[in-house]
Amino acid sequence: MSWNSLQIGLSGTVAARRAMEVISENVANVNTDGYSRRRVEQAVAVRLSPMGSEPSREIEAGVRVARVTRMRDALLDNAYRTQSASVAGSQVRADVAARAEEVLGPLNSGVQDAMGDFWSAWEKLASNPGDVATRYEVLSAGDRLATQLRNSAQQIHSIERLMTDRRNQVVDQINEYSRQLAQLNSQIGDAVFRGAAPNDLLDERDVLLDKLSRLLHLTTSENSAGVTSVYVGAFPLVDGVSSLEISTPAGGSPVWSLNGSPVELSGQLGAMQEALDLTLPGVESSLDEIAAVLRQVVNDQHRLGVTLDGAAGGDFFTGSSAADLRLSSSLGPRDVAAGFTSASADNGNALVMADLGTRAVAGAGATDALLLDLASRLGRNAVSTEQMARVATSTLSTADDQRQSGMGVNLDEEMADLVRYQRAYEASARVMQIADEMLERLINLNGR
């Protein structure tokens, strides 16, 4: 035993104490979102040179803490973030599809029910064409059908406004996250330049990247100083300590504020823009087509009939789309053209009107078939998007489990490491104690 033994024992206690401090930090943050488990990496301390009177040889100097590293796997992070963008997009699509399916309303009180009641009202009128009360029922059924189609169009417009607001909020979030990432890059670079290990800043950066990856599909690259660049397609959203902004022109898709180039869309932002550009306009177009065919076949046939007062039947519906379809304001019960003559018992036109749901319009189709097709498409889309969202979420959960197995804190492992380093600390302290006792005895002997 020598002075070197004291130094070696001291280095052992210092290293073991630092390891126990890191373990304590891990345990304290076991429930902290985004926290990456730390691990102490030890190395042999720089060996001492012999004193002048000693023979040439290496003198052991103990152990040192080389670094404290984060347990993080970049490949697993990238896999998780890629899947996260897919999941976020599929969840938005499922939400939009579910809302769109509700546009036609329940089967027993929505557009389909109102359409069936309208044809039934004409059929009932054919049984008693001169009855004024039954004529009121036809007008009431027509008004209800027009109201239901207007409500459906209004619901689509409401979903479009909601999706536009959410899309704009996502763009604002992307810009805010990119600014925060640029600031963190600056802080991380400064810390590395000073020789510090900015593990907390790196964790904060990764949390932001996880959040950002739900909004857009990202690719990242990191330099030796820990500074991360973030790319969306070919454009650098974050380039070192600077960031680019995304803007959304009125009625347009997101573009890069720098040069107006379109943003490569994906994730939540891509799914929201897809809903605004394709899904919702498609439903609106189908509703307009149904309203147009309904208006045309009903008006054309109603004009061929004759009212109770002997006048030619006029337009039954007015409007140019589902959003403004209405019962003609000039219609009263005596103006309903139930027959081809003014005779109160003439039901010829009412019989034809009752069967108009199956009459096709060139280039479009029949009203009932168009409505059934739209309802079927909305239902199938809602089911398929929900299934895709569930599958994607399950895949993301698997990717997160793999990632957490490396970066997450396992209390059993931490307790086992704590005991191991506690024993190492006690052993190093014992080495110091024995070395001190031997040196004290040697000094006392030489002093006699």
GINOR-V423827 format. One record per backbone hydrogen bond with DSSP energy under -1.0 kcal/mol. CO is the residue of the C=O (numbers start at 1). NH is the residue of the N-H. If there is no record, write none. Layout:
co=CO nh=NH
co=CO nh=NH
This chain:
co=2 nh=6
co=3 nh=7
co=4 nh=8
co=5 nh=9
co=6 nh=10
co=7 nh=11
co=8 nh=12
co=9 nh=13
co=10 nh=14
co=11 nh=15
co=12 nh=16
co=13 nh=17
co=14 nh=18
co=15 nh=19
co=16 nh=20
co=17 nh=21
co=18 nh=22
co=19 nh=23
co=20 nh=24
co=21 nh=25
co=22 nh=26
co=23 nh=27
co=24 nh=28
co=25 nh=29
co=27 nh=30
co=29 nh=32
co=32 nh=35
co=37 nh=71
co=39 nh=69
co=41 nh=66
co=41 nh=67
co=43 nh=64
co=48 nh=59
co=51 nh=54
co=59 nh=48
co=62 nh=45
co=64 nh=43
co=67 nh=41
co=69 nh=39
co=70 nh=72
co=73 nh=77
co=74 nh=78
co=75 nh=79
co=76 nh=80
co=77 nh=81
co=78 nh=82
co=79 nh=83
co=80 nh=84
co=81 nh=85
co=82 nh=86
co=83 nh=87
co=84 nh=88
co=85 nh=89
co=86 nh=90
co=87 nh=91
co=88 nh=92
co=89 nh=93
co=90 nh=94
co=91 nh=95
co=92 nh=96
co=93 nh=97
co=94 nh=98
co=95 nh=99
co=96 nh=100
co=97 nh=101
co=100 nh=103
co=102 nh=105
co=104 nh=111
co=106 nh=109
co=106 nh=110
co=110 nh=114
co=111 nh=115
co=112 nh=116
co=113 nh=117
co=114 nh=118
co=115 nh=119
co=116 nh=120
co=117 nh=121
co=118 nh=122
co=119 nh=123
co=120 nh=124
co=121 nh=125
co=122 nh=126
co=128 nh=131
co=131 nh=135
co=132 nh=136
co=133 nh=137
co=134 nh=138
co=135 nh=139
co=136 nh=140
co=137 nh=141
co=138 nh=142
co=139 nh=143
co=140 nh=144
co=141 nh=145
co=142 nh=146
co=143 nh=147
co=144 nh=148
co=145 nh=149
co=146 nh=150
co=147 nh=151
co=148 nh=152
co=149 nh=153
co=150 nh=154
co=151 nh=155
co=152 nh=156
co=153 nh=157
co=154 nh=158
co=155 nh=159
co=156 nh=160
co=157 nh=161
co=158 nh=162
co=159 nh=163
co=160 nh=164
co=161 nh=165
co=162 nh=166
co=163 nh=167
co=164 nh=168
co=165 nh=169
co=166 nh=170
co=167 nh=171
co=168 nh=172
co=169 nh=173
co=170 nh=174
co=171 nh=175
co=172 nh=176
co=173 nh=177
co=174 nh=178
co=175 nh=179
co=176 nh=180
co=177 nh=181
co=178 nh=182
co=179 nh=183
co=180 nh=184
co=181 nh=185
co=182 nh=186
co=183 nh=187
co=184 nh=188
co=185 nh=189
co=186 nh=190
co=187 nh=191
co=188 nh=192
co=189 nh=193
co=190 nh=194
co=191 nh=196
co=192 nh=195
co=197 nh=199
co=198 nh=202
co=199 nh=203
co=200 nh=204
co=201 nh=205
co=202 nh=206
co=203 nh=207
co=204 nh=208
co=205 nh=209
co=206 nh=210
co=207 nh=211
co=208 nh=212
co=209 nh=213
co=212 nh=216
co=214 nh=268
co=215 nh=269
co=219 nh=231
co=221 nh=229
co=223 nh=226
co=227 nh=223
co=229 nh=221
co=230 nh=237
co=230 nh=238
co=231 nh=219
co=232 nh=235
co=235 nh=232
co=237 nh=244
co=238 nh=230
co=239 nh=242
co=242 nh=239
co=245 nh=257
co=247 nh=255
co=249 nh=252
co=254 nh=263
co=255 nh=247
co=256 nh=260
co=261 nh=256
co=266 nh=270
co=267 nh=271
co=268 nh=272
co=269 nh=273
co=270 nh=274
co=271 nh=275
co=272 nh=276
co=273 nh=277
co=274 nh=278
co=274 nh=279
co=275 nh=280
co=278 nh=282
co=279 nh=283
co=280 nh=284
co=281 nh=285
co=282 nh=286
co=283 nh=287
co=284 nh=288
co=285 nh=289
co=286 nh=290
co=287 nh=291
co=288 nh=292
co=289 nh=293
co=290 nh=294
co=291 nh=295
co=292 nh=296
co=293 nh=297
co=294 nh=298
co=295 nh=299
co=296 nh=300
co=297 nh=301
co=298 nh=302
co=299 nh=303
co=302 nh=305
co=305 nh=313
co=306 nh=339
co=307 nh=310
co=311 nh=307
co=316 nh=328
co=318 nh=326
co=326 nh=318
co=328 nh=331
co=332 nh=335
co=334 nh=308
co=336 nh=338
co=338 nh=350
co=339 nh=306
co=343 nh=346
co=347 nh=351
co=348 nh=352
co=349 nh=353
co=350 nh=354
co=352 nh=355
co=353 nh=356
co=355 nh=358
co=356 nh=359
co=357 nh=368
co=361 nh=364
co=361 nh=365
co=365 nh=361
co=366 nh=370
co=367 nh=371
co=368 nh=372
co=369 nh=373
co=370 nh=374
co=371 nh=375
co=372 nh=376
co=373 nh=377
co=374 nh=378
co=375 nh=379
co=376 nh=380
co=377 nh=381
co=378 nh=382
co=379 nh=383
co=380 nh=384
co=381 nh=385
co=382 nh=386
co=383 nh=387
co=384 nh=388
co=385 nh=389
co=386 nh=390
co=387 nh=391
co=388 nh=392
co=389 nh=393
co=390 nh=394
co=391 nh=395
co=392 nh=396
co=393 nh=397
co=394 nh=398
co=395 nh=399
co=396 nh=400
co=397 nh=401
co=398 nh=402
co=399 nh=403
co=400 nh=404
co=401 nh=405
co=403 nh=406
co=403 nh=407
co=404 nh=408
co=407 nh=37
co=410 nh=414
co=411 nh=415
co=412 nh=416
co=413 nh=417
co=414 nh=418
co=415 nh=419
co=416 nh=420
co=417 nh=421
co=418 nh=422
co=419 nh=423
co=420 nh=424
co=421 nh=425
co=422 nh=426
co=423 nh=427
co=424 nh=428
co=425 nh=429
co=426 nh=430
co=427 nh=431
co=428 nh=432
co=429 nh=433
co=430 nh=434
co=431 nh=435
co=432 nh=436
co=433 nh=437
co=434 nh=438
co=435 nh=439
co=436 nh=440
co=437 nh=441
co=438 nh=442
co=439 nh=443
co=440 nh=444
co=441 nh=445
co=442 nh=446
co=443 nh=447
co=445 nh=448
